Amino acid sequence: MAKVLAALRHHWKKSTFGACLLGWGGHWLYGKHCDNLLRRAACQEAQAFGNQLMPATMPLKKATVFLNPAACKGKAGNLFEKNAAPILHLSGLDVTVVKTDYEGQAKKLLELMENTDLIIIAGGDGTVQEVITGLLRRADEAAFSKIPIGFIPLGKTCTLSHTLYPESTNQVQHITNATLAILKGETVPLDVLQIKGEKEQPVFAVSGLRWGSYRDAGVKVSKYWYLGPLKTKAAHFFSTFKEWPQKHQAALMYLGPTERPPEEPEEKSSRPPLYVRLYRRLRLYWSSPKELPQEVAPENWEELKMSTIELSIATRNRQLDLTRTEDFMDICIEAESISKGEFVHRGSQKVRDPHMCSEGSQRIQASRCILQLPEGTEGSFGIDNEEYEAMPVEVKLLPRKLRFFCDPRMREQLLQAAVQ
């Protein structure tokens, strides 16, 4: 023992390094063990769904998974196979996994997709945006938009996961919770934005559209990776060297919020007997002609000339309210007269919450808007964190267009908040 202590004293640098390495290795192994326990518990819960008895004449539910293996810097495929795939296969679903090979492929695959009972998106914000765009571009989108959608967060940015699932610092637990939520069957309706240019086909988004300096600086954060925790502030600081003040001028026309109609019942009532249907048709035939409907009042468009550092058009999905009586999207026009220090500070906040509306900004609630840009305008839009060329667009709110699976605990929290 004395020789060991003497050796440690004489080689204290090597001893310290070895102790640190051993401690790190033990912590890493313990983390892997905890992840395996989480996977095992999730698989046991999924197996309970798969062991449920069902009538022999009832077919298995078909689930079509759109997996983007390139998400999360190429790690999404491995994350899906280790954490989500075993749960889906044990649940008793007829699972078909469709892997995308290039950007935009999911849109094309959705046009060819046959009937399915569930659509599952495994990826990040870009994958969600592609799938819902392909889904809502279909000729029969009215029927396909009623198919419930599951989201397994595997990408670098997963905005929807904040609405659908509880926060978790453990990636394995977050993925398994999201996959189990699909099996539990609880859904919430989400709004969708239809964004249409003058010539292009419409693009659909569940988060929103951003145009301006904060977005432009945010996409360059990864270039300054070598600055560690200072990379976000550095990206915004260096962007002020190009031009200051940074102004984006445009014309905005918009319509106010619309009244929310009552939600349609999910189950249709049974068809009435033949004699009842005949009686109704005869009564309509012999009844007196109805008065001509009154002319619809013209739409009351508001017009606004703006000069801003950034424009944001966002859905209310982040602050979901199941009981609100009006449907609208939030338009945020950031103030242009700010200092460089405020720009760096607010830019760092917007990296964490892209559609945050800072104090002093102009806020507008609208159901539809038209954004007109001056000729020769350069730059890009960020639509659900995907880059598109900046151009004049019309943005229309499609309220409660799609239903997404959510964790039952999140739905319960939303209902409790509505009651209070």
LUMVODO-575109 format. One line per field, with one value per residue (C-alpha): x, y, z; residue in three letters; chain; residue number from 1. Coordinates in nm, 3 decimals. Example, Ala and Ser with C-alpha at 12.3 -4.5 7.8 and 13.67 -1.06 7.14 Angstrom:
residues 2
east <- 1.230; 1.367
north <- -0.450; -0.106
up <- 0.780; 0.714
type <- ala; ser
mol <- A; A
seq <- 1; 2
This chain:
residues 420
east <- 0.000; 0.285; 0.446; 0.118; 0.082; 0.443; 0.394; 0.080; 0.268; 0.563; 0.339; 0.060; -0.010; -0.067; -0.267; -0.494; -0.549; -0.625; -0.872; -1.054; -1.065; -1.194; -1.462; -1.575; -1.587; -1.793; -2.037; -2.069; -2.136; -2.394; -2.571; -2.583; -2.726; -3.000; -3.085; -3.123; -3.358; -3.571; -3.586; -3.682; -3.963; -4.098; -4.093; -4.281; -4.547; -4.571; -4.603; -4.915; -5.077; -4.963; -5.105; -5.457; -5.717; -5.897; -6.168; -6.041; -6.219; -6.053; -5.738; -5.422; -5.380; -5.133; -4.871; -4.652; -4.329; -4.142; -3.787; -3.520; -3.187; -2.993; -3.155; -2.950; -2.628; -2.691; -2.773; -3.152; -3.151; -2.962; -3.176; -3.494; -3.376; -3.262; -3.538; -3.856; -3.865; -3.885; -4.179; -4.372; -4.315; -4.419; -4.739; -4.920; -4.916; -4.846; -4.544; -4.398; -4.082; -4.008; -3.656; -3.596; -3.273; -3.276; -3.445; -3.798; -3.846; -4.111; -4.335; -4.323; -4.376; -4.687; -4.844; -4.811; -4.905; -5.202; -5.444; -5.296; -5.437; -5.147; -4.874; -4.559; -4.290; -3.944; -3.707; -3.695; -3.881; -3.776; -3.918; -4.247; -4.272; -4.208; -4.459; -4.747; -4.677; -4.693; -5.005; -5.196; -5.098; -5.284; -5.608; -5.782; -5.629; -5.971; -5.982; -5.609; -5.585; -5.811; -5.547; -5.382; -5.012; -4.743; -4.414; -4.095; -3.841; -3.507; -3.382; -3.164; -3.469; -3.803; -4.036; -4.351; -4.215; -4.258; -4.632; -4.690; -4.461; -4.327; -3.980; -3.699; -3.323; -3.272; -3.291; -3.381; -3.668; -3.792; -3.802; -3.964; -4.228; -4.314; -4.345; -4.562; -4.787; -4.874; -4.993; -5.204; -5.411; -5.465; -5.465; -5.482; -5.581; -5.306; -5.329; -5.144; -5.023; -5.066; -4.791; -4.831; -4.614; -4.720; -4.605; -4.495; -4.712; -4.818; -4.595; -4.746; -4.604; -4.706; -4.475; -4.444; -4.248; -3.956; -3.791; -3.522; -3.188; -3.234; -3.306; -3.016; -2.772; -2.916; -2.844; -2.474; -2.427; -2.279; -1.995; -1.855; -1.854; -1.496; -1.614; -1.816; -2.089; -2.009; -2.090; -2.450; -2.353; -2.059; -2.283; -2.514; -2.227; -2.040; -2.362; -2.382; -2.060; -2.220; -2.492; -2.646; -2.924; -3.061; -3.402; -3.648; -3.924; -4.249; -4.624; -4.859; -5.232; -5.426; -5.768; -5.859; -5.936; -6.229; -6.485; -6.412; -6.693; -6.800; -6.588; -6.745; -6.815; -6.563; -6.825; -7.096; -7.456; -7.613; -7.800; -8.176; -8.428; -8.545; -8.894; -8.740; -8.510; -8.800; -9.012; -8.735; -8.681; -9.053; -9.081; -8.790; -8.943; -9.289; -9.172; -9.180; -8.857; -8.620; -8.528; -8.207; -7.914; -7.800; -7.481; -7.172; -7.012; -6.673; -6.367; -6.223; -5.854; -5.613; -5.297; -4.969; -4.638; -4.359; -3.987; -3.861; -3.555; -3.757; -4.109; -4.253; -4.582; -4.656; -4.936; -5.070; -4.957; -4.684; -4.946; -5.219; -5.565; -5.833; -6.119; -6.047; -6.335; -6.132; -5.882; -5.582; -5.208; -4.964; -4.779; -4.484; -4.312; -3.989; -3.880; -3.597; -3.453; -3.242; -2.876; -2.621; -2.606; -2.985; -2.962; -2.704; -2.905; -3.241; -3.084; -2.954; -3.305; -3.458; -3.225; -3.394; -3.745; -3.759; -4.109; -4.061; -4.200; -3.979; -4.104; -4.175; -4.271; -4.599; -4.830; -5.115; -5.369; -5.481; -5.647; -5.494; -5.228; -5.049; -4.683; -4.560; -4.184; -4.009; -3.860; -3.506; -3.549; -3.285; -3.261; -3.453; -3.757; -3.732; -4.043; -4.040; -3.659; -3.630; -3.486; -3.692; -3.628; -3.788; -4.078; -4.428; -4.653; -5.004; -5.028; -5.359; -5.447; -5.601; -5.739; -5.734; -5.636; -5.433; -5.452; -5.126; -5.077; -4.973; -4.880; -5.198; -5.032; -4.991; -5.355; -5.468; -5.259; -5.416; -5.769; -5.693; -5.547; -5.861; -6.088; -5.888
north <- 0.000; 0.235; 0.168; 0.249; 0.579; 0.666; 0.597; 0.814; 1.095; 1.082; 1.058; 1.286; 1.423; 1.079; 0.979; 1.282; 1.221; 0.854; 0.936; 1.186; 0.936; 0.664; 0.894; 1.003; 0.642; 0.536; 0.821; 0.731; 0.365; 0.456; 0.680; 0.396; 0.165; 0.418; 0.456; 0.079; 0.074; 0.345; 0.151; -0.170; 0.001; 0.162; -0.171; -0.342; -0.070; -0.104; -0.482; -0.434; -0.263; -0.543; -0.815; -0.671; -0.901; -0.786; -0.940; -1.174; -0.971; -0.642; -0.567; -0.434; -0.059; 0.056; 0.309; 0.479; 0.624; 0.894; 0.880; 1.137; 0.960; 1.282; 1.466; 1.542; 1.541; 1.190; 1.034; 1.015; 0.670; 0.515; 0.699; 0.570; 0.208; 0.196; 0.393; 0.412; 0.116; -0.158; 0.021; 0.051; -0.313; -0.441; -0.235; -0.452; -0.193; -0.282; -0.052; 0.062; 0.274; 0.507; 0.655; 0.977; 1.011; 1.379; 1.707; 1.735; 1.361; 1.335; 1.576; 1.352; 1.034; 1.178; 1.227; 0.851; 0.729; 0.495; 0.470; 0.448; 0.474; 0.669; 0.895; 0.915; 1.177; 1.086; 1.380; 1.751; 2.066; 2.029; 1.678; 1.792; 2.079; 1.851; 1.587; 1.824; 2.016; 1.695; 1.588; 1.913; 1.942; 1.622; 1.645; 1.443; 1.642; 1.691; 1.318; 1.267; 1.566; 1.376; 1.104; 1.151; 1.236; 1.131; 1.316; 1.149; 1.429; 1.325; 1.649; 1.933; 2.163; 2.010; 2.301; 2.089; 1.872; 2.165; 2.157; 1.783; 1.632; 1.718; 1.869; 1.618; 1.659; 1.290; 1.231; 0.862; 0.938; 1.218; 0.987; 0.695; 0.924; 1.061; 0.711; 0.586; 0.892; 0.769; 0.437; 0.603; 0.778; 1.125; 1.400; 1.780; 1.995; 2.222; 2.524; 2.533; 2.829; 2.814; 3.026; 3.086; 3.284; 3.428; 3.128; 2.856; 2.585; 2.658; 2.563; 2.470; 2.537; 2.454; 2.707; 3.011; 3.237; 3.467; 3.735; 3.968; 4.023; 3.800; 3.502; 3.579; 3.601; 3.289; 3.064; 3.160; 3.058; 2.720; 2.896; 3.016; 2.674; 2.730; 3.006; 2.760; 2.924; 3.264; 3.156; 3.289; 3.636; 3.639; 3.564; 3.855; 4.088; 4.033; 4.073; 4.436; 4.516; 4.471; 4.732; 4.935; 5.005; 4.695; 4.775; 4.556; 4.750; 4.599; 4.653; 4.435; 4.384; 4.174; 4.062; 4.040; 3.726; 3.504; 3.348; 2.984; 2.752; 2.466; 2.155; 1.884; 1.553; 1.284; 1.013; 1.069; 0.990; 0.678; 0.709; 0.765; 0.505; 0.511; 0.652; 0.943; 1.029; 1.012; 1.237; 1.495; 1.500; 1.541; 1.820; 2.004; 1.955; 2.092; 2.364; 2.724; 2.856; 3.014; 3.379; 3.465; 3.495; 3.842; 3.971; 3.897; 4.206; 4.290; 4.188; 4.462; 4.464; 4.674; 4.809; 4.890; 5.024; 4.894; 4.925; 4.666; 4.472; 4.148; 4.029; 3.713; 3.540; 3.252; 3.012; 2.982; 2.619; 2.710; 2.869; 2.617; 2.704; 2.443; 2.671; 3.002; 3.150; 3.318; 3.187; 3.401; 3.402; 3.635; 3.894; 4.055; 4.361; 4.421; 4.779; 4.894; 5.159; 4.951; 4.960; 4.700; 4.571; 4.518; 4.342; 4.095; 4.034; 3.987; 3.776; 3.533; 3.507; 3.447; 3.154; 2.983; 3.108; 3.209; 3.360; 3.562; 3.914; 4.166; 4.461; 4.766; 4.555; 4.596; 4.295; 4.214; 3.932; 3.825; 3.535; 3.617; 3.853; 3.956; 4.057; 4.277; 4.323; 4.598; 4.495; 4.363; 4.250; 3.994; 3.754; 3.449; 3.347; 3.096; 2.874; 2.623; 2.668; 2.582; 2.843; 2.978; 3.267; 3.592; 3.692; 3.844; 3.588; 3.538; 3.371; 3.211; 3.048; 2.700; 2.661; 2.316; 2.163; 1.864; 1.642; 1.542; 1.277; 1.423; 1.300; 1.261; 1.467; 1.763; 1.743; 1.732; 2.041; 2.227; 2.140; 2.238; 2.571; 2.634; 2.567; 2.802
up <- 0.000; 0.085; -0.255; -0.431; -0.242; -0.317; -0.686; -0.691; -0.516; -0.755; -1.067; -0.955; -1.305; -1.451; -1.144; -1.174; -1.545; -1.482; -1.203; -1.427; -1.713; -1.484; -1.340; -1.686; -1.806; -1.506; -1.559; -1.930; -1.854; -1.590; -1.842; -2.095; -1.828; -1.744; -2.114; -2.149; -1.848; -2.010; -2.338; -2.156; -1.962; -2.280; -2.467; -2.184; -2.196; -2.575; -2.548; -2.335; -2.636; -2.867; -2.638; -2.643; -2.799; -3.113; -3.335; -3.603; -3.872; -3.771; -3.975; -3.814; -3.814; -4.077; -3.972; -4.233; -4.091; -4.284; -4.151; -4.236; -4.159; -4.226; -3.935; -3.625; -3.832; -3.963; -3.624; -3.671; -3.831; -3.542; -3.285; -3.448; -3.471; -3.107; -2.935; -3.145; -3.386; -3.114; -2.949; -3.276; -3.372; -3.027; -3.030; -3.284; -3.564; -3.925; -3.961; -4.294; -4.272; -4.564; -4.555; -4.746; -4.943; -5.038; -4.954; -5.090; -5.143; -4.870; -5.063; -5.370; -5.170; -5.006; -5.350; -5.414; -5.066; -5.044; -4.756; -4.410; -4.059; -3.906; -4.039; -3.826; -3.888; -3.755; -3.793; -3.720; -3.822; -4.186; -4.208; -4.052; -4.299; -4.597; -4.491; -4.417; -4.741; -4.944; -4.754; -4.806; -5.173; -5.254; -5.455; -5.181; -4.895; -4.733; -4.652; -4.587; -4.352; -4.108; -4.062; -3.719; -3.729; -3.485; -3.441; -3.314; -3.245; -3.392; -3.548; -3.429; -3.400; -3.299; -3.225; -3.207; -2.928; -2.683; -2.751; -2.771; -2.505; -2.158; -2.140; -2.084; -2.072; -2.157; -2.533; -2.501; -2.263; -2.491; -2.793; -2.610; -2.454; -2.798; -2.947; -2.660; -2.698; -3.049; -2.905; -2.633; -2.899; -2.749; -3.014; -3.029; -3.330; -3.463; -3.691; -4.023; -4.229; -4.608; -4.767; -5.140; -5.379; -5.711; -5.914; -5.675; -5.523; -5.166; -4.875; -4.539; -4.192; -3.836; -3.665; -3.886; -4.120; -4.033; -4.247; -4.121; -3.956; -3.649; -3.871; -4.106; -3.815; -3.648; -3.946; -3.927; -3.563; -3.658; -3.846; -3.514; -3.346; -3.232; -2.995; -2.786; -2.575; -2.730; -3.085; -3.078; -2.960; -3.203; -3.503; -3.418; -3.329; -3.657; -3.859; -3.740; -3.927; -4.271; -4.245; -3.965; -3.902; -4.075; -4.222; -4.411; -4.586; -4.710; -4.738; -4.535; -4.593; -4.344; -4.223; -3.856; -3.654; -3.749; -3.517; -3.442; -3.554; -3.326; -3.362; -3.575; -3.398; -3.486; -3.530; -3.786; -3.691; -3.838; -4.166; -4.119; -4.248; -4.609; -4.536; -4.341; -4.631; -4.881; -4.661; -4.637; -5.013; -5.084; -4.828; -4.989; -5.334; -5.245; -5.010; -5.128; -5.284; -5.041; -5.052; -5.230; -4.989; -4.905; -5.057; -4.852; -4.706; -4.861; -4.666; -4.450; -4.541; -4.334; -4.500; -4.333; -4.462; -4.243; -4.190; -3.947; -3.840; -3.859; -3.941; -3.787; -3.872; -3.633; -3.544; -3.190; -3.164; -2.913; -2.681; -2.759; -2.625; -2.691; -2.581; -2.754; -2.955; -3.232; -3.484; -3.573; -3.633; -3.459; -3.667; -3.492; -3.643; -3.454; -3.389; -3.615; -3.383; -3.145; -3.048; -3.150; -2.794; -2.786; -3.122; -2.990; -2.670; -2.843; -3.116; -2.857; -2.710; -3.052; -3.117; -2.820; -2.905; -3.275; -3.268; -2.948; -2.986; -2.803; -2.601; -2.815; -3.117; -3.302; -3.260; -3.499; -3.490; -3.837; -4.015; -4.353; -4.482; -4.800; -4.782; -5.068; -5.103; -5.304; -5.636; -5.610; -5.248; -5.157; -4.867; -4.754; -4.555; -4.275; -4.292; -4.006; -3.995; -4.367; -4.606; -4.900; -5.136; -5.022; -5.250; -5.223; -5.051; -4.923; -4.583; -4.488; -4.157; -4.174; -3.820; -3.657; -3.991; -3.864; -3.558; -3.389; -3.123; -2.789; -2.445; -2.232; -1.957; -2.192; -2.305; -1.943; -1.864; -2.157; -2.041; -1.682; -1.795; -2.001; -1.699; -1.477
type <- met; ala; lys; val; leu; ala; ala; leu; arg; his; his; trp; lys; lys; ser; thr; phe; gly; ala; cys; leu; leu; gly; trp; gly; gly; his; trp; leu; tyr; gly; lys; his; cys; asp; asn; leu; leu; arg; arg; ala; ala; cys; gln; glu; ala; gln; ala; phe; gly; asn; gln; leu; met; pro; ala; thr; met; pro; leu; lys; lys; ala; thr; val; phe; leu; asn; pro; ala; ala; cys; lys; gly; lys; ala; gly; asn; leu; phe; glu; lys; asn; ala; ala; pro; ile; leu; his; leu; ser; gly; leu; asp; val; thr; val; val; lys; thr; asp; tyr; glu; gly; gln; ala; lys; lys; leu; leu; glu; leu; met; glu; asn; thr; asp; leu; ile; ile; ile; ala; gly; gly; asp; gly; thr; val; gln; glu; val; ile; thr; gly; leu; leu; arg; arg; ala; asp; glu; ala; ala; phe; ser; lys; ile; pro; ile; gly; phe; ile; pro; leu; gly; lys; thr; cys; thr; leu; ser; his; thr; leu; tyr; pro; glu; ser; thr; asn; gln; val; gln; his; ile; thr; asn; ala; thr; leu; ala; ile; leu; lys; gly; glu; thr; val; pro; leu; asp; val; leu; gln; ile; lys; gly; glu; lys; glu; gln; pro; val; phe; ala; val; ser; gly; leu; arg; trp; gly; ser; tyr; arg; asp; ala; gly; val; lys; val; ser; lys; tyr; trp; tyr; leu; gly; pro; leu; lys; thr; lys; ala; ala; his; phe; phe; ser; thr; phe; lys; glu; trp; pro; gln; lys; his; gln; ala; ala; leu; met; tyr; leu; gly; pro; thr; glu; arg; pro; pro; glu; glu; pro; glu; glu; lys; ser; ser; arg; pro; pro; leu; tyr; val; arg; leu; tyr; arg; arg; leu; arg; leu; tyr; trp; ser; ser; pro; lys; glu; leu; pro; gln; glu; val; ala; pro; glu; asn; trp; glu; glu; leu; lys; met; ser; thr; ile; glu; leu; ser; ile; ala; thr; arg; asn; arg; gln; leu; asp; leu; thr; arg; thr; glu; asp; phe; met; asp; ile; cys; ile; glu; ala; glu; ser; ile; ser; lys; gly; glu; phe; val; his; arg; gly; ser; gln; lys; val; arg; asp; pro; his; met; cys; ser; glu; gly; ser; gln; arg; ile; gln; ala; ser; arg; cys; ile; leu; gln; leu; pro; glu; gly; thr; glu; gly; ser; phe; gly; ile; asp; asn; glu; glu; tyr; glu; ala; met; pro; val; glu; val; lys; leu; leu; pro; arg; lys; leu; arg; phe; phe; cys; asp; pro; arg; met; arg; glu; gln; leu; leu; gln; ala; ala; val; gln
mol <- A; A; A; A; A; A; A; A; A; A; A; A; A; A; A; A; A; A; A; A; A; A; A; A; A; A; A; A; A; A; A; A; A; A; A; A; A; A; A; A; A; A; A; A; A; A; A; A; A; A; A; A; A; A; A; A; A; A; A; A; A; A; A; A; A; A; A; A; A; A; A; A; A; A; A; A; A; A; A; A; A; A; A; A; A; A; A; A; A; A; A; A; A; A; A; A; A; A; A; A; A; A; A; A; A; A; A; A; A; A; A; A; A; A; A; A; A; A; A; A; A; A; A; A; A; A; A; A; A; A; A; A; A; A; A; A; A; A; A; A; A; A; A; A; A; A; A; A; A; A; A; A; A; A; A; A; A; A; A; A; A; A; A; A; A; A; A; A; A; A; A; A; A; A; A; A; A; A; A; A; A; A; A; A; A; A; A; A; A; A; A; A; A; A; A; A; A; A; A; A; A; A; A; A; A; A; A; A; A; A; A; A; A; A; A; A; A; A; A; A; A; A; A; A; A; A; A; A; A; A; A; A; A; A; A; A; A; A; A; A; A; A; A; A; A; A; A; A; A; A; A; A; A; A; A; A; A; A; A; A; A; A; A; A; A; A; A; A; A; A; A; A; A; A; A; A; A; A; A; A; A; A; A; A; A; A; A; A; A; A; A; A; A; A; A; A; A; A; A; A; A; A; A; A; A; A; A; A; A; A; A; A; A; A; A; A; A; A; A; A; A; A; A; A; A; A; A; A; A; A; A; A; A; A; A; A; A; A; A; A; A; A; A; A; A; A; A; A; A; A; A; A; A; A; A; A; A; A; A; A; A; A; A; A; A; A; A; A; A; A; A; A; A; A; A; A; A; A; A; A; A; A; A; A; A; A; A; A; A; A; A; A; A; A; A; A; A; A; A; A; A; A; A; A; A; A; A; A; A; A; A; A; A; A; A; A; A; A; A; A
seq <- 1; 2; 3; 4; 5; 6; 7; 8; 9; 10; 11; 12; 13; 14; 15; 16; 17; 18; 19; 20; 21; 22; 23; 24; 25; 26; 27; 28; 29; 30; 31; 32; 33; 34; 35; 36; 37; 38; 39; 40; 41; 42; 43; 44; 45; 46; 47; 48; 49; 50; 51; 52; 53; 54; 55; 56; 57; 58; 59; 60; 61; 62; 63; 64; 65; 66; 67; 68; 69; 70; 71; 72; 73; 74; 75; 76; 77; 78; 79; 80; 81; 82; 83; 84; 85; 86; 87; 88; 89; 90; 91; 92; 93; 94; 95; 96; 97; 98; 99; 100; 101; 102; 103; 104; 105; 106; 107; 108; 109; 110; 111; 112; 113; 114; 115; 116; 117; 118; 119; 120; 121; 122; 123; 124; 125; 126; 127; 128; 129; 130; 131; 132; 133; 134; 135; 136; 137; 138; 139; 140; 141; 142; 143; 144; 145; 146; 147; 148; 149; 150; 151; 152; 153; 154; 155; 156; 157; 158; 159; 160; 161; 162; 163; 164; 165; 166; 167; 168; 169; 170; 171; 172; 173; 174; 175; 176; 177; 178; 179; 180; 181; 182; 183; 184; 185; 186; 187; 188; 189; 190; 191; 192; 193; 194; 195; 196; 197; 198; 199; 200; 201; 202; 203; 204; 205; 206; 207; 208; 209; 210; 211; 212; 213; 214; 215; 216; 217; 218; 219; 220; 221; 222; 223; 224; 225; 226; 227; 228; 229; 230; 231; 232; 233; 234; 235; 236; 237; 238; 239; 240; 241; 242; 243; 244; 245; 246; 247; 248; 249; 250; 251; 252; 253; 254; 255; 256; 257; 258; 259; 260; 261; 262; 263; 264; 265; 266; 267; 268; 269; 270; 271; 272; 273; 274; 275; 276; 277; 278; 279; 280; 281; 282; 283; 284; 285; 286; 287; 288; 289; 290; 291; 292; 293; 294; 295; 296; 297; 298; 299; 300; 301; 302; 303; 304; 305; 306; 307; 308; 309; 310; 311; 312; 313; 314; 315; 316; 317; 318; 319; 320; 321; 322; 323; 324; 325; 326; 327; 328; 329; 330; 331; 332; 333; 334; 335; 336; 337; 338; 339; 340; 341; 342; 343; 344; 345; 346; 347; 348; 349; 350; 351; 352; 353; 354; 355; 356; 357; 358; 359; 360; 361; 362; 363; 364; 365; 366; 367; 368; 369; 370; 371; 372; 373; 374; 375; 376; 377; 378; 379; 380; 381; 382; 383; 384; 385; 386; 387; 388; 389; 390; 391; 392; 393; 394; 395; 396; 397; 398; 399; 400; 401; 402; 403; 404; 405; 406; 407; 408; 409; 410; 411; 412; 413; 414; 415; 416; 417; 418; 419; 420
